[in-house]
Amino acid sequence: MDMSPFEILMLVCFGMAWPFSIYKSYTTWQVGSKSLVFLVALFIGYISGVLHKIFYLYDPVIFLYMLNGTMVGIDIALYIRNRMYQVKKSAEEAARRSGAGGAGTGGLS
């Protein structure tokens, strides 16, 4: 089995970004400028890489695809968690504002 050093380098370079992204998603509870569509596209790409390795050219590089795919999957899960948190927080703030706005008007509209 002849592994491509360029494929390995590509996967290592891409993979180096995910721990930082996961950490930021985990600690900030915000989605920021992340795109769920982009994350899912990357996840599908890594799954495709794994499937290619299984069906056409099995070599140890499959583990890099699996590692990167796992990290993207974690980031997707954190995105969903953070987005749900933000929606809940926004709904609570809106309820607070609407409740506070009606109480202090003294019946005047």
N, CA, C and O atoms as a MOPAC input file, in Angstrom:
PM7 MOZYME 1SCF
protein

 N      0.83800 1    -1.17800 1     0.00000 1
 C      0.00000 1     0.00000 1     0.00000 1
 C      0.88000 1     1.23700 1     0.00000 1
 O      1.75200 1     1.40300 1     0.85300 1
 N      0.63800 1     2.08300 1    -0.95400 1
 C      1.44100 1     3.28400 1    -1.11000 1
 C      0.62400 1     4.49500 1    -0.68300 1
 O     -0.29100 1     4.91300 1    -1.39300 1
 N      0.95500 1     5.06000 1     0.48000 1
 C      0.22100 1     6.21100 1     0.99500 1
 C      0.78500 1     7.49500 1     0.39600 1
 O      1.99300 1     7.62300 1     0.19600 1
 N     -0.08800 1     8.42300 1     0.11800 1
 C      0.32600 1     9.70000 1    -0.43000 1
 C      0.70900 1    10.65900 1     0.69400 1
 O     -0.10900 1    10.94300 1     1.56900 1
 N      1.93700 1    11.15600 1     0.68000 1
 C      2.32100 1    12.12400 1     1.71300 1
 C      1.50700 1    13.41000 1     1.60300 1
 O      1.30900 1    14.10100 1     2.60200 1
 N      1.03600 1    13.73900 1     0.40500 1
 C      0.24400 1    14.95100 1     0.22600 1
 C     -1.15000 1    14.80500 1     0.83900 1
 O     -1.68300 1    15.74900 1     1.42300 1
 N     -1.72900 1    13.61600 1     0.69900 1
 C     -3.02700 1    13.34800 1     1.31600 1
 C     -2.90200 1    13.40300 1     2.83900 1
 O     -3.75900 1    13.96000 1     3.52500 1
 N     -1.83400 1    12.82300 1     3.34500 1
 C     -1.59300 1    12.83900 1     4.78900 1
 C     -1.42100 1    14.27400 1     5.27800 1
 O     -2.02100 1    14.66200 1     6.28000 1
 N     -0.61100 1    15.06100 1     4.58400 1
 C     -0.37100 1    16.45100 1     4.97400 1
 C     -1.66400 1    17.25900 1     4.93400 1
 O     -1.93100 1    18.05500 1     5.83500 1
 N     -2.46800 1    17.05400 1     3.88800 1
 C     -3.74300 1    17.75600 1     3.77800 1
 C     -4.62900 1    17.44400 1     4.98200 1
 O     -5.18500 1    18.35600 1     5.59300 1
 N     -4.76300 1    16.17400 1     5.32600 1
 C     -5.62600 1    15.77800 1     6.42800 1
 C     -5.09300 1    16.25900 1     7.77400 1
 O     -5.87000 1    16.64100 1     8.64900 1
 N     -3.79600 1    16.24300 1     7.94000 1
 C     -3.20100 1    16.74600 1     9.19100 1
 C     -3.43700 1    18.25300 1     9.30800 1
 O     -3.80500 1    18.74100 1    10.37700 1
 N     -3.22700 1    18.98700 1     8.22100 1
 C     -3.43500 1    20.44500 1     8.26200 1
 C     -4.89400 1    20.78500 1     8.52400 1
 O     -5.18600 1    21.64600 1     9.35400 1
 N     -5.81600 1    20.12100 1     7.83000 1
 C     -7.23800 1    20.36500 1     8.08400 1
 C     -7.58700 1    19.99100 1     9.52300 1
 O     -8.32800 1    20.70200 1    10.20200 1
 N     -7.04900 1    18.88000 1     9.96700 1
 C     -7.36800 1    18.38300 1    11.30400 1
 C     -6.86000 1    19.26000 1    12.42800 1
 O     -7.41400 1    19.23700 1    13.52700 1
 N     -5.81800 1    20.03300 1    12.17500 1
 C     -5.25400 1    20.88600 1    13.22200 1
 C     -6.21700 1    21.99000 1    13.63700 1
 O     -6.12900 1    22.48700 1    14.76000 1
 N     -7.12400 1    22.38000 1    12.76900 1
 C     -8.04800 1    23.46800 1    13.08000 1
 C     -9.20000 1    23.03000 1    13.97600 1
 O     -9.74700 1    23.84300 1    14.72100 1
 N     -9.57200 1    21.76200 1    13.91400 1
 C    -10.78800 1    21.32300 1    14.60500 1
 C    -10.71800 1    21.37600 1    16.12800 1
 O    -11.71100 1    21.75800 1    16.74800 1
 N     -9.62400 1    21.02300 1    16.75600 1
 C     -9.61000 1    21.13100 1    18.22200 1
 C     -9.86900 1    22.56100 1    18.70900 1
 O    -10.54200 1    22.75500 1    19.72100 1
 N     -9.34200 1    23.55700 1    18.00000 1
 C     -9.56000 1    24.95300 1    18.38100 1
 C    -11.02400 1    25.33700 1    18.18000 1
 O    -11.61500 1    26.02100 1    19.01500 1
 N    -11.59700 1    24.89400 1    17.07600 1
 C    -12.99600 1    25.18100 1    16.78900 1
 C    -13.91000 1    24.52500 1    17.82000 1
 O    -14.86900 1    25.13900 1    18.28900 1
 N    -13.61100 1    23.28500 1    18.16700 1
 C    -14.40100 1    22.56200 1    19.17100 1
 C    -14.29300 1    23.26200 1    20.52500 1
 O    -15.30000 1    23.45600 1    21.20500 1
 N    -13.09400 1    23.63700 1    20.91000 1
 C    -12.89100 1    24.31100 1    22.19000 1
 C    -13.68100 1    25.61400 1    22.25500 1
 O    -14.33900 1    25.90400 1    23.25500 1
 N    -13.61000 1    26.39700 1    21.17700 1
 C    -14.33300 1    27.66700 1    21.13400 1
 C    -15.84000 1    27.42700 1    21.20800 1
 O    -16.54100 1    28.12400 1    21.94100 1
 N    -16.34300 1    26.45200 1    20.46000 1
 C    -17.77600 1    26.13600 1    20.49200 1
 C    -18.19700 1    25.67700 1    21.87400 1
 O    -19.27100 1    26.04200 1    22.35200 1
 N    -17.37100 1    24.88900 1    22.51000 1
 C    -17.69900 1    24.33400 1    23.82400 1
 C    -17.71700 1    25.40400 1    24.90300 1
 O    -18.58500 1    25.38600 1    25.77600 1
 N    -16.77700 1    26.33000 1    24.85700 1
 C    -16.63300 1    27.29800 1    25.93800 1
 C    -17.47400 1    28.55600 1    25.75700 1
 O    -17.87800 1    29.15700 1    26.75200 1
 N    -17.75400 1    28.97600 1    24.52400 1
 C    -18.46600 1    30.24200 1    24.32200 1
 C    -19.97700 1    30.08800 1    24.26200 1
 O    -20.69300 1    31.06300 1    24.48600 1
 N    -20.47900 1    28.91100 1    23.97200 1
 C    -21.91300 1    28.65700 1    23.81800 1
 C    -22.50600 1    29.49900 1    22.69100 1
 O    -23.69200 1    29.82800 1    22.72200 1
 N    -21.69600 1    29.84700 1    21.70600 1
 C    -22.17700 1    30.64200 1    20.58100 1
 C    -21.82100 1    29.95800 1    19.26900 1
 O    -20.82600 1    29.23800 1    19.17700 1
 N    -22.65700 1    30.19700 1    18.24600 1
 C    -22.36500 1    29.63300 1    16.93600 1
 C    -21.51700 1    30.58400 1    16.10800 1
 O    -20.85900 1    30.16400 1    15.15700 1
 N    -21.52900 1    31.85400 1    16.46400 1
 C    -20.70400 1    32.82800 1    15.74800 1
 C    -21.01200 1    32.83300 1    14.26900 1
 O    -22.17600 1    32.89500 1    13.87200 1
 N    -19.99400 1    32.76800 1    13.46400 1
 C    -20.16500 1    32.80600 1    12.01100 1
 C    -20.13000 1    31.40400 1    11.40200 1
 O    -19.97300 1    31.25900 1    10.18900 1
 N    -20.27600 1    30.38200 1    12.23100 1
 C    -20.26100 1    29.01100 1    11.71300 1
 C    -21.50700 1    28.73700 1    10.89800 1
 O    -22.57600 1    29.29000 1    11.15800 1
 N    -21.35300 1    27.87900 1     9.91600 1
 C    -22.46600 1    27.48000 1     9.06100 1
 C    -22.68900 1    25.97900 1     9.23000 1
 O    -21.78200 1    25.17600 1     9.01200 1
 N    -23.90500 1    25.61600 1     9.62000 1
 C    -24.23300 1    24.19800 1     9.75700 1
 C    -24.13800 1    23.48500 1     8.41300 1
 O    -23.69600 1    22.33900 1     8.34500 1
 N    -24.55100 1    24.16000 1     7.35000 1
 C    -24.46800 1    23.56500 1     6.01000 1
 C    -23.01100 1    23.24800 1     5.66500 1
 O    -22.71800 1    22.17800 1     5.13200 1
 N    -22.10900 1    24.16800 1     5.96400 1
 C    -20.68700 1    23.95800 1     5.69500 1
 C    -20.14300 1    22.78900 1     6.52200 1
 O    -19.42200 1    21.93900 1     5.99900 1
 N    -20.48600 1    22.74900 1     7.80400 1
 C    -20.01600 1    21.66300 1     8.66600 1
 C    -20.52000 1    20.31100 1     8.17100 1
 O    -19.77000 1    19.33500 1     8.14800 1
 N    -21.78900 1    20.25600 1     7.77400 1
 C    -22.35100 1    18.99600 1     7.27300 1
 C    -21.67300 1    18.59800 1     5.96400 1
 O    -21.40800 1    17.41700 1     5.74100 1
 N    -21.39000 1    19.57100 1     5.09900 1
 C    -20.68800 1    19.26900 1     3.84000 1
 C    -19.30000 1    18.67900 1     4.12700 1
 O    -18.88300 1    17.72000 1     3.47800 1
 N    -18.60000 1    19.24900 1     5.08900 1
 C    -17.28900 1    18.70900 1     5.46300 1
 C    -17.42000 1    17.29600 1     6.03400 1
 O    -16.62100 1    16.41300 1     5.72100 1
 N    -18.42700 1    17.09600 1     6.86600 1
 C    -18.65800 1    15.77700 1     7.46100 1
 C    -18.91400 1    14.73700 1     6.38000 1
 O    -18.36800 1    13.63400 1     6.43000 1
 N    -19.74000 1    15.08500 1     5.40800 1
 C    -20.00800 1    14.17700 1     4.28700 1
 C    -18.72800 1    13.90000 1     3.51100 1
 O    -18.49500 1    12.77700 1     3.06600 1
 N    -17.90300 1    14.92600 1     3.35200 1
 C    -16.62700 1    14.74300 1     2.65200 1
 C    -15.71600 1    13.75800 1     3.37600 1
 O    -15.08700 1    12.91100 1     2.74200 1
 N    -15.64400 1    13.86500 1     4.69700 1
 C    -14.81300 1    12.92900 1     5.45300 1
 C    -15.39000 1    11.51600 1     5.41800 1
 O    -14.63800 1    10.54400 1     5.33600 1
 N    -16.69900 1    11.39400 1     5.47900 1
 C    -17.32200 1    10.06700 1     5.35100 1
 C    -17.00400 1     9.47400 1     3.98000 1
 O    -16.72100 1     8.28200 1     3.85900 1
 N    -17.05300 1    10.31400 1     2.95600 1
 C    -16.71100 1     9.84200 1     1.61000 1
 C    -15.26100 1     9.37900 1     1.54000 1
 O    -14.95500 1     8.38700 1     0.87900 1
 N    -14.37400 1    10.09000 1     2.21600 1
 C    -12.97300 1     9.67400 1     2.25400 1
 C    -12.80700 1     8.32100 1     2.92400 1
 O    -12.03500 1     7.48400 1     2.45500 1
 N    -13.52800 1     8.10100 1     4.01900 1
 C    -13.48500 1     6.80700 1     4.71400 1
 C    -13.99800 1     5.70900 1     3.79700 1
 O    -13.37900 1     4.65100 1     3.68300 1
 N    -15.13200 1     5.95900 1     3.13800 1
 C    -15.70700 1     4.94800 1     2.24400 1
 C    -14.77300 1     4.63600 1     1.07500 1
 O    -14.65400 1     3.48500 1     0.65700 1
 N    -14.11000 1     5.67600 1     0.55100 1
 C    -13.13800 1     5.45100 1    -0.52600 1
 C    -12.00600 1     4.53200 1    -0.05000 1
 O    -11.58300 1     3.62300 1    -0.76400 1
 N    -11.53300 1     4.78600 1     1.16200 1
 C    -10.45900 1     3.96200 1     1.70700 1
 C    -10.92600 1     2.52400 1     1.93100 1
 O    -10.16100 1     1.58400 1     1.71500 1
 N    -12.15900 1     2.34900 1     2.35800 1
 C    -12.67400 1     1.00300 1     2.60600 1
 C    -12.84700 1     0.23200 1     1.30000 1
 O    -12.45200 1    -0.93000 1     1.20700 1
 N    -13.43800 1     0.87800 1     0.28700 1
 C    -13.82500 1     0.15600 1    -0.92500 1
 C    -12.77900 1     0.16500 1    -2.03900 1
 O    -12.79500 1    -0.72600 1    -2.88900 1
 N    -11.87200 1     1.14300 1    -2.06200 1
 C    -10.96100 1     1.25000 1    -3.20000 1
 C     -9.48700 1     1.21100 1    -2.85200 1
 O     -8.71000 1     0.57900 1    -3.56700 1
 N     -9.08000 1     1.86100 1    -1.78600 1
 C     -7.64700 1     1.98500 1    -1.52900 1
 C     -7.40800 1     2.01200 1    -0.02500 1
 O     -7.04600 1     3.04500 1     0.53800 1
 N     -7.61400 1     0.87000 1     0.61800 1
 C     -7.47700 1     0.81800 1     2.07100 1
 C     -6.02000 1     1.01100 1     2.46800 1
 O     -5.13200 1     0.29800 1     2.00200 1
 N     -5.79300 1     1.98700 1     3.33700 1
 C     -4.48200 1     2.19100 1     3.94000 1
 C     -4.68000 1     2.91000 1     5.27100 1
 O     -5.79600 1     3.32700 1     5.57900 1
 N     -3.63200 1     3.06100 1     6.05800 1
 C     -3.77500 1     3.67300 1     7.38800 1
 C     -4.27900 1     5.11700 1     7.39100 1
 O     -4.67200 1     5.62200 1     8.44300 1
 N     -4.27600 1     5.77700 1     6.26200 1
 C     -4.75800 1     7.15400 1     6.18200 1
 C     -6.24400 1     7.21700 1     6.55100 1
 O     -6.75100 1     8.28300 1     6.89800 1
 N     -6.93500 1     6.08800 1     6.47600 1
 C     -8.35100 1     6.03700 1     6.85100 1
 C     -8.55800 1     6.59000 1     8.26100 1
 O     -9.59100 1     7.19500 1     8.54700 1
 N     -7.57900 1     6.38400 1     9.13600 1
 C     -7.71100 1     6.84600 1    10.51600 1
 C     -7.70500 1     8.37200 1    10.61600 1
 O     -8.33600 1     8.93500 1    11.51100 1
 N     -7.00100 1     9.04300 1     9.71000 1
 C     -7.02500 1    10.50600 1     9.68100 1
 C     -8.39400 1    11.00400 1     9.23200 1
 O     -8.92000 1    11.97100 1     9.78100 1
 N     -8.97600 1    10.33100 1     8.21700 1
 C    -10.32600 1    10.69000 1     7.79100 1
 C    -11.31200 1    10.47400 1     8.93700 1
 O    -12.18900 1    11.30600 1     9.17100 1
 N    -11.16900 1     9.36600 1     9.64200 1
 C    -12.06800 1     9.06200 1    10.76000 1
 C    -11.89200 1    10.07100 1    11.89700 1
 O    -12.87700 1    10.52400 1    12.48000 1
 N    -10.65800 1    10.42200 1    12.21000 1
 C    -10.38600 1    11.38800 1    13.26900 1
 C    -10.98100 1    12.74900 1    12.92200 1
 O    -11.66900 1    13.36000 1    13.74000 1
 N    -10.71300 1    13.21700 1    11.71200 1
 C    -11.24000 1    14.51200 1    11.28900 1
 C    -12.76800 1    14.48900 1    11.24700 1
 O    -13.41900 1    15.44300 1    11.67400 1
 N    -13.33300 1    13.40500 1    10.73500 1
 C    -14.78400 1    13.28400 1    10.68900 1
 C    -15.39800 1    13.30300 1    12.07500 1
 O    -16.45300 1    13.90000 1    12.28800 1
 N    -14.73500 1    12.64700 1    13.01500 1
 C    -15.21500 1    12.64500 1    14.39800 1
 C    -15.18300 1    14.05600 1    14.97800 1
 O    -16.12500 1    14.47300 1    15.65200 1
 N    -14.11600 1    14.78300 1    14.72100 1
 C    -14.02000 1    16.15300 1    15.24000 1
 C    -15.08200 1    17.05600 1    14.61800 1
 O    -15.66400 1    17.89100 1    15.31100 1
 N    -15.34000 1    16.90000 1    13.32300 1
 C    -16.38900 1    17.69400 1    12.68400 1
 C    -17.75200 1    17.30300 1    13.26500 1
 O    -18.60100 1    18.16400 1    13.49200 1
 N    -17.95700 1    16.00900 1    13.50400 1
 C    -19.20400 1    15.55500 1    14.12100 1
 C    -19.40800 1    16.17500 1    15.49700 1
 O    -20.52000 1    16.57100 1    15.84500 1
 N    -18.34400 1    16.25700 1    16.27200 1
 C    -18.42100 1    16.90200 1    17.59300 1
 C    -18.77100 1    18.37700 1    17.43700 1
 O    -19.59100 1    18.90800 1    18.18500 1
 N    -18.14900 1    19.03400 1    16.46800 1
 C    -18.42900 1    20.44900 1    16.24600 1
 C    -19.87500 1    20.65800 1    15.79000 1
 O    -20.49900 1    21.65300 1    16.15900 1
 N    -20.41200 1    19.73000 1    14.99000 1
 C    -21.81400 1    19.80800 1    14.58200 1
 C    -22.71800 1    19.68400 1    15.80700 1
 O    -23.67200 1    20.44800 1    15.95300 1
 N    -22.42700 1    18.73500 1    16.67800 1
 C    -23.22800 1    18.54700 1    17.88300 1
 C    -23.17500 1    19.79800 1    18.76400 1
 O    -24.19400 1    20.20400 1    19.32300 1
 N    -22.01100 1    20.40000 1    18.88700 1
 C    -21.88100 1    21.62800 1    19.67000 1
 C    -22.61300 1    22.79100 1    19.01000 1
 O    -23.19800 1    23.62900 1    19.69600 1
 N    -22.58200 1    22.84300 1    17.69200 1
 C    -23.32200 1    23.87400 1    16.96800 1
 C    -24.81000 1    23.76600 1    17.29700 1
 O    -25.46200 1    24.76600 1    17.60000 1
 N    -25.33400 1    22.55600 1    17.23400 1
 C    -26.75800 1    22.34400 1    17.51800 1
 C    -27.07300 1    22.71300 1    18.97000 1
 O    -28.07000 1    23.38400 1    19.23800 1
 N    -26.22800 1    22.27800 1    19.90100 1
 C    -26.40400 1    22.62900 1    21.31500 1
 C    -26.41500 1    24.14100 1    21.49600 1
 O    -27.29700 1    24.69000 1    22.15600 1
 N    -25.43300 1    24.80400 1    20.90600 1
 C    -25.29600 1    26.24700 1    21.07700 1
 C    -26.43800 1    26.99900 1    20.41100 1
 O    -26.91900 1    27.99900 1    20.94300 1
 N    -26.87300 1    26.52700 1    19.25600 1
 C    -27.98100 1    27.17900 1    18.55800 1
 C    -29.27100 1    27.04300 1    19.36800 1
 O    -30.03500 1    28.00100 1    19.48800 1
 N    -29.51200 1    25.86600 1    19.91900 1
 C    -30.69100 1    25.66300 1    20.76100 1
 C    -30.62400 1    26.55500 1    21.99600 1
 O    -31.64000 1    27.11300 1    22.40900 1
 N    -29.45500 1    26.69400 1    22.58200 1
 C    -29.25900 1    27.56400 1    23.73800 1
 C    -29.57500 1    29.01500 1    23.37200 1
 O    -30.25500 1    29.71700 1    24.12000 1
 N    -29.07300 1    29.46000 1    22.21000 1
 C    -29.31000 1    30.83300 1    21.79100 1
 C    -30.78400 1    31.09500 1    21.52100 1
 O    -31.29700 1    32.15800 1    21.86900 1
 N    -31.46800 1    30.14200 1    20.90700 1
 C    -32.89600 1    30.30100 1    20.63700 1
 C    -33.66500 1    30.39000 1    21.95000 1
 O    -34.54300 1    31.23900 1    22.10500 1
 N    -33.33300 1    29.51300 1    22.89400 1
 C    -33.99600 1    29.52300 1    24.19900 1
 C    -33.74200 1    30.84700 1    24.92200 1
 O    -34.65600 1    31.44900 1    25.48500 1
 N    -32.49900 1    31.28100 1    24.89400 1
 C    -32.12500 1    32.53200 1    25.55600 1
 C    -32.85600 1    33.71500 1    24.92400 1
 O    -33.33200 1    34.59400 1    25.64200 1
 N    -32.95300 1    33.75200 1    23.60600 1
 C    -33.66200 1    34.83100 1    22.91300 1
 C    -35.14400 1    34.82200 1    23.26500 1
 O    -35.73700 1    35.88200 1    23.46800 1
 N    -35.74800 1    33.63600 1    23.34000 1
 C    -37.16300 1    33.53200 1    23.69900 1
 C    -37.39500 1    34.01500 1    25.12500 1
 O    -38.38500 1    34.69400 1    25.39900 1
 N    -36.49100 1    33.66800 1    26.03000 1
 C    -36.61600 1    34.12200 1    27.41500 1
 C    -36.48500 1    35.63600 1    27.50800 1
 O    -37.22100 1    36.27700 1    28.25900 1
 N    -35.56100 1    36.21000 1    26.76000 1
 C    -35.38000 1    37.66400 1    26.76500 1
 C    -36.60100 1    38.36500 1    26.17900 1
 O    -37.02600 1    39.40500 1    26.68300 1
 N    -37.16000 1    37.79900 1    25.12200 1
 C    -38.35900 1    38.38300 1    24.51100 1
 C    -39.53600 1    38.31800 1    25.47900 1
 O    -40.31300 1    39.26700 1    25.57500 1
 N    -39.67100 1    37.21300 1    26.18800 1
 C    -40.75400 1    37.08300 1    27.17000 1
 C    -40.56200 1    38.07800 1    28.31200 1
 O    -41.53200 1    38.66800 1    28.78700 1
 N    -39.34200 1    38.26500 1    28.75000 1
 C    -39.04000 1    39.22000 1    29.80700 1
 C    -39.37700 1    40.64700 1    29.36200 1
 O    -39.97000 1    41.42400 1    30.11100 1
 N    -38.98800 1    40.96700 1    28.13400 1
 C    -39.25500 1    42.30900 1    27.60200 1
 C    -40.75100 1    42.55900 1    27.46600 1
 O    -41.24200 1    43.62900 1    27.82800 1
 N    -41.46800 1    41.58400 1    26.95100 1
 C    -42.91200 1    41.78100 1    26.76300 1
 C    -43.62500 1    41.82300 1    28.11200 1
 O    -44.61000 1    42.54500 1    28.26300 1
 N    -43.15000 1    41.07100 1    29.08100 1
 C    -43.73600 1    41.11200 1    30.41500 1
 C    -43.43200 1    42.40200 1    31.13100 1
 O    -44.30000 1    42.95700 1    31.80500 1
 N    -42.21000 1    42.89400 1    30.99900 1
 C    -41.79900 1    44.13900 1    31.65400 1
 C    -42.41700 1    45.35200 1    30.96900 1
 O    -42.73000 1    46.34100 1    31.63200 1
 N    -42.59500 1    45.29100 1    29.67000 1
 C    -43.15100 1    46.42600 1    28.92500 1
 C    -44.58700 1    46.70700 1    29.26900 1
 O    -44.99600 1    47.86700 1    29.30400 1
 N    -45.37600 1    45.66200 1    29.52700 1
 C    -46.79000 1    45.85400 1    29.81000 1
 C    -47.03600 1    46.28100 1    31.24700 1
 O    -48.06200 1    46.90100 1    31.52900 1
 N    -46.13300 1    45.97200 1    32.15700 1
 C    -46.37900 1    46.23700 1    33.58100 1
 C    -46.18000 1    47.69800 1    33.94400 1
 O    -46.85100 1    48.18600 1    34.85300 1
 N    -45.30500 1    48.40400 1    33.28900 1
 C    -44.97900 1    49.76300 1    33.69400 1
 C    -45.71400 1    50.84000 1    32.93500 1
 O    -45.36700 1    52.01300 1    33.07200 1
 N    -46.71000 1    50.50400 1    32.14200 1
 C    -47.35900 1    51.53100 1    31.32200 1
 C    -48.51700 1    52.20000 1    32.04700 1
 O    -48.99200 1    53.23700 1    31.58400 1
 N    -48.98800 1    51.65900 1    33.15100 1
 C    -50.08400 1    52.26400 1    33.88200 1
 C    -51.39600 1    52.23400 1    33.10400 1
 O    -52.26700 1    53.07500 1    33.32900 1
 N    -51.54300 1    51.29600 1    32.21300 1
 C    -52.77600 1    51.15200 1    31.44000 1
 C    -52.81700 1    52.01200 1    30.19900 1
 O    -53.79300 1    51.95900 1    29.45000 1
 N    -51.78600 1    52.80300 1    29.95700 1
 C    -51.75500 1    53.63400 1    28.75600 1
 C    -51.05200 1    52.90300 1    27.63100 1
 O    -50.03800 1    52.24000 1    27.85100 1
 N    -51.57100 1    53.02000 1    26.46000 1
 C    -50.94300 1    52.36500 1    25.30500 1
 C    -50.35600 1    53.38200 1    24.39500 1
 O    -49.78200 1    53.03000 1    23.36400 1

